[in-house]
Amino acid sequence: MQTIMRCAKTVKAWEALARPDLVGKPVHSLLLMVNGRRSDRELSLLLGDDVTGLMHTLLRQGYLQQTALPVNGDPDEGASTNA
């Protein structure tokens, strides 16, 4: 099974969501949309701006963490051969 890296909120991000005045509107908006399933491209489309750089900054600052999203690969991979 393959995985795609995505970002999820950390405890620090959840705390920041309660205080949008501390992080600013762009960060707050991105933190609201990050859910561990959306890619940086999907988030950029949703927010109307390229958020890749901001996501990397938030990763370094501890607001986001990388998470692996399983992707279904070859349907025959790992299938049992016993009938």
N, C-alpha and C positions, 0 to 999 in steps of 0.2 A: 504494500500500500504506500502510495506517495503522500507527502505532506506539503502544504503551502504555508509559508510563514505569514502570520497576521499579528496584529497588536491587540492587546486587551488592557483594560484599566487596572492600575494598581490601587492600593489603599490610598496612596497620596492623591491619585486622580479623583477618587470618590470624594475625598475631603475637599479638593479644589472645586468640585462641582457645586458644593454648598456655598462657596465664596467666589462667584464669578468676577467680582471686582478685583480680586487679587491676581488673577491670571490673564485677564483681558478677554475680549470677545472672540478673537480667532481661536485661541487655545480652548476656551470654554466650549465653543461650537464643535471643535474637533473631538474633545473629550466626550461630549454628548453622543457623538455618532460612532465612536470606536466601540466595537462589540466583540472583537475576537474572530469575527467572520469576514468582515469587509477588508478588501485590499486597499492599499494607498491610492490606487487608481479609482476604485469605487468611491472612496471618501472624497477624492478630488472632484469627481463628477458631481457628487451630492452637494458639496460645499462651494462649487463654482470657482475653485482655485487649486493650484498644485500644492498639496499638503505634505509631500514627501519630505522636504527639508524640516518642516515643523515636527513631523512624526519622529524623525531622527533626533531632533533636539529634545523632545519629550521623553524619548527612550533614555537618552543620556541623563536627563534630570530626574528620572525615576517615576514619571507619571504614567508611562506605558511599559509594558513588558511584551516580549515576543511570545507567541503561542503557536503551536502547530495545529493546523486544520487538516484532518485526514481527507484525502481525495480518493474516491474509488478508482482503482486502476483497471487492469485487465480483469474482466469478470471470471475468467478461467483460472486466474492466479490463486493458488491456495485452495482450489476446489478439490473435494475428495474424489478419488478415482474408484472408490468402493461403491458398488451399486446395491 
